[in-house]
Amino acid sequence: MKIETWADRPWQAVTDAELAPALQVPSMLSREESRLYHWLGASADGSGAVIDLGAFAGGSAARLLSGLRRSTSQARLYAYDRFTAGPKERAKFLYPAGMAETDDTDILPQVEAFLRPWQDRVTLVRGDIATLAWDKSPVEILAMDAGKSPALTDHVAAQFFRHMIPGKSVLIHQDFLHKTQPWLAAQMLALPDYFSAVAYVPRDCVVFECRKTVTLNALAAARTTDMTDDQLVAALEAAAQHFAPLLPAQLIRDMIPKLRANPGVRTAWKMRN
């Protein structure tokens, strides 16, 4: 895709009628995020695949797919997840009115049902994202809701970033400003020649545009797995300045107390204090 300007937030023009089929699929995305995903899908030109990492019940995939249906792209969307859910997640997100609840942790059949309107365009890939290997074909849209640890964040970068297309590809970081995932800001701070932050949707979602083909050396320099707490804090301080004024600097700085309160913790859901 080639976006001339992001500043006018053109995704806000997406109507509820356009979104209606996708909104039937449960999601934790806000309405503006839903519009953004749809709009990005509709802007795709088919120069590469569309990847959804951490698809859960298929909500983000549905919104991308509803946009893809309006685009010139014939590319497939690949949605990766374990496709399992515990009782609380199932009760909160997976059972719209009229849908029978089960005790099964396997939600893949429900995801397949949710995405049936776009079944000709989507491939659901079940498994651990930490072990996935991309086939090295070009990637036009990479939607990332799976950076729950530095190791996983580095693995995704190693598999996909080198196959993104300068001037065309976009990276959607769904949890970029979430307090429990400070390594995301550290990683992107280390790639300023390769990615530029171009859009922010409150509260956590940030879109990056690929500017330059990512090299192996760049990936090595951007690794977060072995960063100490002090190194992450320094990176967050620098990121608050680097990504301003597009991103609220205080939201990045707010990650620091959370990190300090959880020394050495490198799993998002374990950041409790």
TAGIGI-V474473 format. One record per pair of residues at least 4 apart in sequence whose C-alpha atoms are under 7 Angstrom apart, sorted by the first residue. I is the first residue (numbers start at 1). J is the second residue. Records with the same first field share a line. If there is no record, write none. Layout:
BEGIN
I->J, J
END
This chain:
BEGIN
1->43, 44, 45, 168, 169
2->167, 168
6->10, 198, 199
11->35, 36, 39
12->32, 35
14->18, 35, 39
15->19
16->20
19->23
20->24
22->62, 63, 66
25->58, 59, 62, 114
26->57, 59, 93, 94
27->59, 60, 93
29->33, 34
30->34
31->35
32->36
33->37, 201
34->38, 63
35->39
36->40
37->41, 63, 64
38->42, 63, 64, 66, 67
39->43, 67
40->44, 67
41->64, 65, 67, 68, 71
42->67, 68, 69, 70, 71
43->71
44->68, 71, 73
45->71, 72, 73
46->72, 73, 74, 75
47->140
48->75, 138, 139, 140
49->75, 76, 77, 138, 139, 140, 141
50->75, 76, 77, 78, 139, 140, 141, 142
51->77, 78, 79, 141, 142, 143
52->61, 78, 79, 80, 142, 143, 144
53->79, 80, 81, 143, 144, 145, 146
54->80, 81, 144, 145, 146
55->60, 61, 79, 80, 81
56->81, 83
57->111
58->62, 111, 115
59->63
60->64
61->65, 79
62->66, 115
63->67
64->68
65->69, 118
67->71
68->73
76->121, 122
77->121, 122, 123
78->122, 123, 124, 125
79->123, 124, 125
80->124, 125, 126, 129
81->125, 126, 127, 128, 129
82->126, 127, 128
83->106, 107, 108, 126
84->105, 106, 107
85->89, 90, 105, 106, 107
86->90, 105
87->91
88->92
89->93
90->94, 95
91->95
95->99, 100, 101
107->111
108->112
109->113
110->114
111->115
112->116
115->119
118->122
128->132
130->152, 155
133->159
134->159, 160
136->163
137->163
138->163, 164, 165
139->163, 164, 165, 169
140->164, 165, 168, 169, 170
141->169, 170, 171
142->170, 171, 172
143->171, 172, 173
144->172, 173, 174
145->173, 174, 175
147->152, 153
148->152, 181, 267, 268
149->153, 266, 267, 268
150->154, 183, 224, 225, 266
151->155, 225
152->156
153->157
154->158, 223, 224
155->159
156->160
157->161
158->219
160->164
161->214
162->213, 214, 215
164->169, 210
165->169, 210, 213
166->210, 211, 212, 213
167->210, 211
168->210
169->209, 210
170->207, 208, 209, 210
171->207, 208, 209
172->206, 207, 208
173->205, 206, 207
174->204, 205, 206
175->204, 205
176->184, 185, 204, 205, 206
177->204, 205, 251, 252
178->204
179->254, 255, 258
180->268, 271
181->268
182->186, 255
183->187, 224, 232
184->188
185->189, 236, 239
186->190, 232, 235, 236
187->191, 222, 223, 224
188->192
189->239
190->221, 222
191->195, 218, 222
192->196
193->211, 212
194->210, 211, 212, 213, 214
195->208, 209, 210, 211
196->208, 209, 210, 211
197->206, 207, 208, 209
198->207, 208, 209
199->206, 207
200->205, 206, 207, 246, 247
201->205, 206
214->218
215->219
216->220
217->221
218->222
219->223
227->231, 232
228->232
229->233, 263, 264
230->234
231->235
232->236
233->237, 256
234->238
235->239
236->240, 252, 253
237->241, 253
238->242
239->243
240->244, 249, 252, 253
241->249
243->247
244->248, 249
249->253
250->254
255->259
256->260
257->261
258->262, 273
259->263
261->273
262->271, 273
265->270, 271
267->271
END
